[in-house]
Amino acid sequence: MKISFLLFMLIFVTVSVFAQVQDTTAVDQQEETNLPKPKLDKSRIYYGGYVTMNFSKNYSVIGAQPLVAYKLTPKLSVGTQLSYEYISDSRYIDDQNGSNYGASIFSRYRVTPRLYGHTEFSLMSYKWFYSDGDEDRKLAPMFYVGGGYSQPISQNTWLNIQVLFDVLNHENSPYKDWEPYISVGFGVGF
């Protein structure tokens, strides 16, 4: 079931991007003879990110996830994101501290000006702590599917809230089956 859902999402994203490329190819071919090739349109680039904070009596996480994306069309964008988390865990005999880090690529499709669908492939390196004091580092591939809501704050700044689900559920993933990953962050467009 997960594999067929994953394949469906990959085909959906591929078809969406291919349809956009096909749609603009005929126009590009007509204009190609008259105009020089356009450079990267900087007005289509946007930046943003998320800050991770989780505090409890015995466990704390502080992290940052900056991102940069490019609007292929007014509704479809693609981008990349870096992730870093610092962890402090005192649930064991000795306090454990460490870092998680990784990167991802994503696509977003605006259903309405405020609602969007989101797919993302992420590869994270997690530090695992064990009750006997040992620790280990493991890679976890994740494929997120979900959506979000954007609320404009000013002309070039907005607040994002998104709910994603890891549909791969790799054994090293910190998420259980259909456990939501909820994030809140800001975006800035120039």
Beta strands, then each sheet from edge to edge (+ up, - down):
strand 1: 45-55
strand 2: 59-71
strand 3: 76-89
strand 4: 96-110
strand 5: 115-129
strand 6: 135-152
strand 7: 157-166
strand 8: 180-189
sheet 1: 1+ 2- 3+ 4- 5+ 6- 7+ 8- 1+
end
